[in-house]
């Protein structure tokens, strides 16, 4: 689950009969459930996955790693699935899935996590990277992987508003800059070229 604004989203899972690939959200302002249309759903249904919501510019990204998935035959027996090591993210503004591609994915020396479920994942905002720890793959894993996602989430700072929007060309106008990742200071000189 993750929350954006007044909406609480639920993704994936299974209930021993069905596995879910869609996204549902509960709007706390209206008290109603919805199944929004999501683009880019060329991914398998997944459960026991790891996920983290990352505040990004211009919209939050919901990263999903690994988990378990299978093709349940219609009317057939239900069993365990296959472990995954896929990583993807949902752009929460456009509700579209994207696969994460790493810069060294084409290299033969690239190291990828073993397929797994039940991993822990967190986001290091200072260095714009995901940190993955452990999980289960027919044994408990005790490893750590780091993935730089700065190309997806952007820098750890961004301007969201400038007050006033316009000023004198000759300068001297006091400006308030609001955004993410800025520290309040006594004053900053800004020069335009």
C-alpha positions in Angstrom: 0.0 0.0 0.0 1.0 3.6 -0.5 -0.7 7.0 -0.2 -0.6 10.0 -2.5 -2.8 13.0 -1.6 -6.2 11.8 -0.5 -5.8 8.3 -2.2 -4.6 5.1 -0.6 -3.4 2.7 -3.3 -3.2 -1.1 -3.1 -1.1 -3.1 -5.6 -0.6 -6.8 -6.2 -1.2 -9.7 -3.9 -3.1 -13.0 -4.0 -5.8 -14.8 -2.1 -5.0 -18.5 -2.8 -7.5 -18.4 -5.8 -6.6 -15.2 -7.7 -3.4 -13.1 -8.1 -3.8 -9.4 -8.7 -1.9 -7.3 -11.1 -4.1 -4.2 -11.0 -4.1 -1.2 -8.8 -7.0 -0.1 -6.6 -7.3 3.1 -4.6 -9.5 4.3 -1.8 -10.3 8.0 -1.9 -10.4 9.2 1.7 -12.3 12.4 0.6 -15.2 10.5 -1.0 -15.0 7.2 0.9 -15.1 5.2 -2.4 -12.9 2.5 -4.0 -11.8 2.7 -7.6 -9.8 0.7 -10.1 -8.1 3.3 -12.2 -6.9 2.6 -15.7 -3.1 2.1 -15.6 -0.9 2.1 -18.7 2.1 -0.1 -19.3 0.8 -3.2 -17.6 2.9 -5.7 -19.4 4.0 -7.1 -16.1 2.9 -10.3 -14.4 0.8 -10.2 -11.3 3.0 -10.4 -8.2 2.8 -11.0 -4.5 5.3 -11.0 -1.6 7.1 -8.2 -3.5 9.1 -5.3 -2.0 8.0 -1.8 -2.7 8.8 1.8 -1.7 7.2 5.1 -2.5 9.8 7.8 -3.5 9.0 11.5 -3.6 10.3 12.7 -6.9 10.0 15.6 -9.3 7.4 16.2 -10.7 5.5 13.2 -9.1 6.1 10.4 -6.7 7.4 7.1 -8.0 6.3 3.7 -6.6 9.2 1.2 -7.0 8.4 -2.6 -7.0 11.0 -5.3 -6.8 10.8 -9.1 -7.0 8.1 -11.1 -5.5 6.4 -14.3 -6.7 4.2 -14.9 -9.7 2.7 -17.8 -11.7 0.1 -18.6 -14.3 -2.8 -20.2 -12.5 -4.6 -22.5 -15.0 -8.4 -21.9 -15.1 -10.0 -24.4 -12.7 -6.6 -26.0 -12.0 -4.7 -26.5 -8.8 -3.1 -23.5 -7.1 0.5 -23.7 -6.0 3.6 -21.7 -5.6 4.9 -19.4 -8.2 8.3 -18.4 -9.5 10.6 -15.8 -7.8 11.3 -12.6 -9.7 14.1 -10.1 -9.7 12.3 -7.6 -11.9 12.3 -3.9 -10.9 9.7 -1.4 -12.2 8.1 1.8 -11.1 4.7 3.4 -11.3 4.6 7.1 -12.2 1.8 8.2 -9.8 0.9 11.3 -11.8 0.2 9.5 -15.1 -0.5 6.1 -13.6 1.9 4.3 -15.9 4.3 1.4 -15.3 7.9 1.6 -16.5 10.7 -0.9 -16.3 13.9 0.3 -14.6 16.9 -0.2 -16.8 20.3 0.0 -15.3 23.2 1.8 -17.0 25.3 -1.4 -16.9 22.6 -3.8 -17.9 24.3 -4.5 -21.2 27.6 -5.4 -19.5 28.5 -9.1 -18.9 30.0 -8.1 -15.6 26.7 -6.5 -14.3 25.5 -8.0 -11.0 21.8 -8.4 -10.4 20.0 -9.7 -7.3 19.0 -13.3 -7.3 15.2 -13.7 -7.8 13.4 -13.5 -4.4 10.5 -12.5 -2.3 10.1 -10.9 1.2 13.0 -8.5 0.7 13.4 -5.2 2.5 13.8 -2.2 0.4 14.4 1.5 1.3 15.2 4.7 -0.4 18.4 6.8 0.3 17.2 10.3 -0.6 20.6 11.9 -0.2 22.2 9.6 -2.8 19.1 8.9 -4.9 19.4 5.1 -4.6 17.4 2.1 -3.6 18.8 -0.3 -1.0 17.7 -3.9 -1.1 18.3 -6.3 1.7 17.8 -10.1 2.0 14.6 -12.0 1.2 13.6 -15.6 0.5 14.7 -17.8 -2.4 14.3 -21.3 -1.0 16.6 -20.1 1.7 16.9 -16.8 3.7 19.3 -14.4 1.9 21.7 -12.1 3.7 22.8 -9.8 0.9 22.6 -6.1 0.0 22.2 -4.5 -3.4 22.2 -0.8 -4.3 20.6 0.7 -7.4 21.1 4.3 -8.4 17.7 5.7 -9.5 18.7 9.4 -9.9 17.8 9.3 -13.6 14.2 8.3 -12.6 13.6 10.5 -9.5 15.7 13.5 -10.4 17.9 15.4 -8.0 17.2 15.5 -4.2 16.1 19.1 -4.6 13.7 21.0 -6.9 12.0 24.4 -7.1 8.2 24.2 -6.8 7.3 27.8 -6.5 9.0 31.3 -6.8 7.3 34.3 -5.2 6.9 36.8 -6.9 6.8 35.1 -10.3 8.2 38.2 -12.0 10.5 41.0 -10.9 12.4 44.0 -12.1 15.1 43.3 -14.7 17.4 45.7 -12.8 17.4 43.3 -9.8 17.0 44.1 -6.1 13.7 42.2 -5.8 13.4 39.9 -2.8 12.4 36.5 -3.9 11.0 33.5 -1.9 11.9 30.1 -3.4 10.0 27.1 -2.2 10.8 23.5 -3.0 12.1 20.2 -1.9 15.5 19.7 -0.4 16.3 23.3 0.4 17.5 24.5 3.8 16.3 27.8 5.1 19.1 30.4 5.2 19.5 34.1 5.9 19.8 34.8 2.2 21.1 33.6 -1.1 22.3 35.6 -4.1 20.9 34.4 -7.4 22.5 35.6 -10.7 20.9 35.1 -14.1 23.0 35.1 -17.2 
